[in-house]
Amino acid sequence: RLGCDEDPGGAAGYDEVKGSVDWRRQSLTDRGVRRPADQSEVEASGSGAVVVDCRWLLHRKHTGRVKARMMARQVKHTVDDMDTFAATATTTGARLLLGLAAWRNAEASECGRGELIVSFGDVKTAFLHAALPSSQHVFLKPPGTEPERLWRALKALYGLRQAPRLFQEHLAAAIGRSGRSRLKVEPMVLTR
């Protein structure tokens, strides 16, 4: 039996963990997150190739179901020029947005115009939507439970240092296609 974090239902049994890992493995393949690779591909990529260790993170949901997530374990050992910055929403930006919406809605009710709607959200499997640039050669060394010895990462994966920035760029581009743009002083606030 394997332990899970946030353990409301006790330790997870082998079949429960195996079922969750098998489902997630297939999901990663279906989403095009990774593909099998071999050592010759790493060598052909030259000095720009990065091999990152991975592991399965098990988490018991409040429903009692065990959820498996593949985590890359990319640790920064040296100083390099890889930009990992990704803006985060600030409380000031959220308060400004809510205040602006309240002011506009009060004004709209006096004039009979439509109300301004503010929405906040969370994206499930967020990082798995952002593709890795073709110039980056990231290879994943899967846990010992996997039949392949090496995977080529095709999309951002939890634990890769550049994953938050890549997802933020992907999200901004997707929202930008709908006519919205990011504020320069608060990049997580988008306007039309």
C-alpha positions as a Markdown table, in Angstrom:
| # | Residue | x | y | z |
|---|---|---|---|---|
| 1 | Arg | 0.0 | 0.0 | 0.0 |
| 2 | Leu | 1.3 | 3.5 | -0.9 |
| 3 | Gly | 0.7 | 6.6 | 1.1 |
| 4 | Cys | -1.0 | 9.7 | -0.4 |
| 5 | Asp | -0.8 | 13.3 | 0.8 |
| 6 | Glu | -4.0 | 14.8 | 2.3 |
| 7 | Asp | -5.0 | 11.3 | 3.5 |
| 8 | Pro | -8.7 | 11.3 | 4.4 |
| 9 | Gly | -9.2 | 7.8 | 3.3 |
| 10 | Gly | -6.0 | 6.1 | 4.4 |
| 11 | Ala | -3.2 | 4.6 | 2.3 |
| 12 | Ala | -4.0 | 3.8 | -1.3 |
| 13 | Gly | -4.0 | 0.2 | -2.5 |
| 14 | Tyr | -1.9 | -1.0 | -5.4 |
| 15 | Asp | -4.9 | -1.4 | -7.8 |
| 16 | Glu | -6.2 | 2.1 | -7.0 |
| 17 | Val | -2.8 | 3.7 | -7.6 |
| 18 | Lys | -2.1 | 1.6 | -10.8 |
| 19 | Gly | -5.5 | 2.6 | -12.2 |
| 20 | Ser | -4.8 | 6.3 | -11.7 |
| 21 | Val | -1.3 | 6.1 | -13.0 |
| 22 | Asp | -2.4 | 4.2 | -16.1 |
| 23 | Trp | -5.2 | 6.7 | -16.8 |
| 24 | Arg | -2.8 | 9.7 | -16.4 |
| 25 | Arg | -0.1 | 8.0 | -18.6 |
| 26 | Gln | -2.7 | 7.6 | -21.4 |
| 27 | Ser | -3.9 | 11.2 | -20.9 |
| 28 | Leu | -0.3 | 12.5 | -21.3 |
| 29 | Thr | 0.0 | 10.5 | -24.5 |
| 30 | Asp | -3.4 | 11.6 | -25.8 |
| 31 | Arg | -2.7 | 15.3 | -25.1 |
| 32 | Gly | 0.7 | 15.1 | -26.9 |
| 33 | Val | 2.6 | 16.0 | -23.8 |
| 34 | Arg | 5.4 | 13.5 | -24.4 |
| 35 | Arg | 6.6 | 10.8 | -26.7 |
| 36 | Pro | 9.1 | 8.0 | -26.4 |
| 37 | Ala | 12.7 | 8.9 | -27.2 |
| 38 | Asp | 16.2 | 7.3 | -27.0 |
| 39 | Gln | 19.7 | 8.3 | -26.0 |
| 40 | Ser | 20.7 | 8.8 | -29.6 |
| 41 | Glu | 18.1 | 11.6 | -29.9 |
| 42 | Val | 19.6 | 13.3 | -26.8 |
| 43 | Glu | 23.1 | 13.1 | -28.2 |
| 44 | Ala | 21.9 | 14.5 | -31.6 |
| 45 | Ser | 20.3 | 17.5 | -29.8 |
| 46 | Gly | 23.8 | 18.5 | -28.7 |
| 47 | Ser | 24.6 | 20.6 | -25.6 |
| 48 | Gly | 21.2 | 22.3 | -25.6 |
| 49 | Ala | 19.5 | 19.0 | -24.5 |
| 50 | Val | 18.3 | 18.9 | -21.0 |
| 51 | Val | 17.4 | 15.6 | -19.3 |
| 52 | Val | 15.0 | 16.0 | -16.3 |
| 53 | Asp | 14.1 | 13.4 | -13.7 |
| 54 | Cys | 10.3 | 12.7 | -13.2 |
| 55 | Arg | 8.1 | 11.1 | -10.6 |
| 56 | Trp | 4.5 | 10.3 | -10.0 |
| 57 | Leu | 2.8 | 12.5 | -7.4 |
| 58 | Leu | -0.2 | 10.8 | -5.8 |
| 59 | His | -3.0 | 12.8 | -4.2 |
| 60 | Arg | -6.2 | 11.6 | -2.6 |
| 61 | Lys | -9.1 | 13.9 | -3.6 |
| 62 | His | -11.8 | 14.7 | -1.1 |
| 63 | Thr | -14.0 | 12.2 | -2.9 |
| 64 | Gly | -11.6 | 9.5 | -1.9 |
| 65 | Arg | -10.3 | 8.9 | -5.5 |
| 66 | Val | -6.5 | 8.8 | -6.0 |
| 67 | Lys | -5.2 | 11.3 | -8.5 |
| 68 | Ala | -1.8 | 10.8 | -10.1 |
| 69 | Arg | 0.2 | 13.6 | -11.6 |
| 70 | Met | 3.5 | 13.4 | -13.5 |
| 71 | Met | 6.0 | 15.9 | -12.0 |
| 72 | Ala | 9.3 | 16.9 | -13.6 |
| 73 | Arg | 12.0 | 17.6 | -11.1 |
| 74 | Gln | 14.0 | 20.3 | -12.8 |
| 75 | Val | 16.2 | 21.9 | -10.2 |
| 76 | Lys | 18.4 | 24.9 | -10.9 |
| 77 | His | 22.0 | 23.9 | -10.2 |
| 78 | Thr | 23.7 | 26.7 | -12.2 |
| 79 | Val | 23.2 | 30.3 | -13.2 |
| 80 | Asp | 21.8 | 30.4 | -16.7 |
| 81 | Asp | 19.9 | 32.7 | -19.0 |
| 82 | Met | 16.6 | 30.7 | -19.0 |
| 83 | Asp | 13.8 | 33.2 | -18.3 |
| 84 | Thr | 11.4 | 31.6 | -15.9 |
| 85 | Phe | 9.5 | 34.7 | -14.9 |
| 86 | Ala | 5.7 | 34.5 | -15.1 |
| 87 | Ala | 3.6 | 37.3 | -13.7 |
| 88 | Thr | 1.0 | 36.5 | -11.1 |
| 89 | Ala | -2.2 | 38.3 | -10.3 |
| 90 | Thr | -1.7 | 40.7 | -7.5 |
| 91 | Thr | -4.3 | 41.6 | -4.8 |
| 92 | Thr | -4.0 | 45.2 | -5.9 |
| 93 | Gly | -4.9 | 44.3 | -9.5 |
| 94 | Ala | -7.9 | 42.2 | -8.3 |
| 95 | Arg | -9.1 | 45.0 | -6.0 |
| 96 | Leu | -8.7 | 47.6 | -8.8 |
| 97 | Leu | -10.7 | 45.4 | -11.1 |
| 98 | Leu | -13.5 | 44.8 | -8.6 |
| 99 | Gly | -13.6 | 48.5 | -7.7 |
| 100 | Leu | -13.7 | 49.5 | -11.4 |
| 101 | Ala | -16.5 | 47.0 | -12.0 |
| 102 | Ala | -18.5 | 48.3 | -9.0 |
| 103 | Trp | -18.1 | 51.9 | -10.2 |
| 104 | Arg | -19.1 | 51.1 | -13.8 |
| 105 | Asn | -22.1 | 49.0 | -12.6 |
| 106 | Ala | -23.3 | 51.8 | -10.4 |
| 107 | Glu | -23.0 | 54.2 | -13.3 |
| 108 | Ala | -24.6 | 51.7 | -15.7 |
| 109 | Ser | -27.7 | 51.2 | -13.4 |
| 110 | Glu | -28.3 | 55.0 | -13.4 |
| 111 | Cys | -28.0 | 55.2 | -17.2 |
| 112 | Gly | -29.8 | 51.9 | -18.0 |
| 113 | Arg | -26.7 | 50.3 | -19.6 |
| 114 | Gly | -25.4 | 46.8 | -19.3 |
| 115 | Glu | -23.3 | 45.7 | -16.3 |
| 116 | Leu | -19.6 | 45.0 | -16.3 |
| 117 | Ile | -18.9 | 41.4 | -15.5 |
| 118 | Val | -15.7 | 40.4 | -13.7 |
| 119 | Ser | -14.6 | 36.8 | -13.7 |
| 120 | Phe | -11.7 | 35.0 | -12.0 |
| 121 | Gly | -10.8 | 31.4 | -12.9 |
| 122 | Asp | -8.5 | 28.5 | -12.7 |
| 123 | Val | -7.4 | 26.3 | -15.5 |
| 124 | Lys | -7.3 | 22.5 | -14.9 |
| 125 | Thr | -4.1 | 20.9 | -16.2 |
| 126 | Ala | -2.9 | 24.4 | -17.0 |
| 127 | Phe | 0.7 | 23.7 | -18.0 |
| 128 | Leu | -0.2 | 20.8 | -20.3 |
| 129 | His | -1.8 | 23.2 | -22.8 |
| 130 | Ala | 1.4 | 25.2 | -23.5 |
| 131 | Ala | 3.8 | 23.7 | -26.2 |
| 132 | Leu | 7.5 | 23.8 | -25.6 |
| 133 | Pro | 9.4 | 25.8 | -28.3 |
| 134 | Ser | 10.9 | 23.5 | -30.9 |
| 135 | Ser | 14.3 | 25.0 | -30.1 |
| 136 | Gln | 14.2 | 23.6 | -26.6 |
| 137 | His | 15.2 | 19.9 | -26.3 |
| 138 | Val | 13.8 | 18.7 | -23.0 |
| 139 | Phe | 13.9 | 15.0 | -22.3 |
| 140 | Leu | 12.2 | 13.3 | -19.3 |
| 141 | Lys | 13.7 | 10.4 | -17.4 |
| 142 | Pro | 10.5 | 8.7 | -16.3 |
| 143 | Pro | 10.1 | 6.8 | -13.0 |
| 144 | Gly | 11.1 | 3.2 | -12.8 |
| 145 | Thr | 7.5 | 2.1 | -13.1 |
| 146 | Glu | 7.5 | 3.2 | -16.8 |
| 147 | Pro | 8.4 | 0.8 | -19.7 |
| 148 | Glu | 10.3 | 3.5 | -21.7 |
| 149 | Arg | 13.7 | 4.7 | -20.5 |
| 150 | Leu | 13.4 | 8.3 | -21.9 |
| 151 | Trp | 10.6 | 10.6 | -23.1 |
| 152 | Arg | 10.8 | 13.8 | -25.2 |
| 153 | Ala | 8.7 | 16.6 | -23.7 |
| 154 | Leu | 6.5 | 18.3 | -26.3 |
| 155 | Lys | 4.5 | 20.5 | -23.9 |
| 156 | Ala | 5.1 | 22.1 | -20.6 |
| 157 | Leu | 4.9 | 19.8 | -17.6 |
| 158 | Tyr | 4.5 | 20.5 | -13.9 |
| 159 | Gly | 8.0 | 21.0 | -12.4 |
| 160 | Leu | 9.7 | 22.3 | -15.5 |
| 161 | Arg | 11.2 | 25.7 | -14.7 |
| 162 | Gln | 9.8 | 27.5 | -17.7 |
| 163 | Ala | 6.3 | 25.9 | -17.5 |
| 164 | Pro | 4.6 | 28.9 | -15.8 |
| 165 | Arg | 6.0 | 31.4 | -18.3 |
| 166 | Leu | 5.1 | 29.2 | -21.3 |
| 167 | Phe | 1.5 | 28.7 | -20.0 |
| 168 | Gln | 1.1 | 32.4 | -19.4 |
| 169 | Glu | 2.3 | 33.2 | -22.9 |
| 170 | His | 0.0 | 30.6 | -24.3 |
| 171 | Leu | -3.0 | 32.0 | -22.3 |
| 172 | Ala | -2.2 | 35.6 | -23.3 |
| 173 | Ala | -2.1 | 34.6 | -27.0 |
| 174 | Ala | -5.4 | 32.6 | -26.8 |
| 175 | Ile | -7.2 | 35.5 | -25.0 |
| 176 | Gly | -5.5 | 38.0 | -27.4 |
| 177 | Arg | -7.2 | 36.2 | -30.3 |
| 178 | Ser | -10.6 | 37.2 | -28.8 |
| 179 | Gly | -9.7 | 40.9 | -29.0 |
| 180 | Arg | -8.4 | 41.4 | -25.5 |
| 181 | Ser | -4.9 | 42.7 | -24.4 |
| 182 | Arg | -2.8 | 42.7 | -21.3 |
| 183 | Leu | -2.1 | 45.8 | -19.3 |
| 184 | Lys | 1.6 | 46.6 | -19.1 |
| 185 | Val | 1.5 | 47.5 | -15.4 |
| 186 | Glu | -0.7 | 44.5 | -14.5 |
| 187 | Pro | -0.1 | 41.7 | -17.0 |
| 188 | Met | -2.7 | 39.4 | -15.5 |
| 189 | Val | -5.5 | 41.9 | -16.1 |
| 190 | Leu | -6.8 | 41.8 | -19.6 |
| 191 | Thr | -9.0 | 44.4 | -21.2 |
| 192 | Arg | -10.9 | 44.8 | -24.5 |
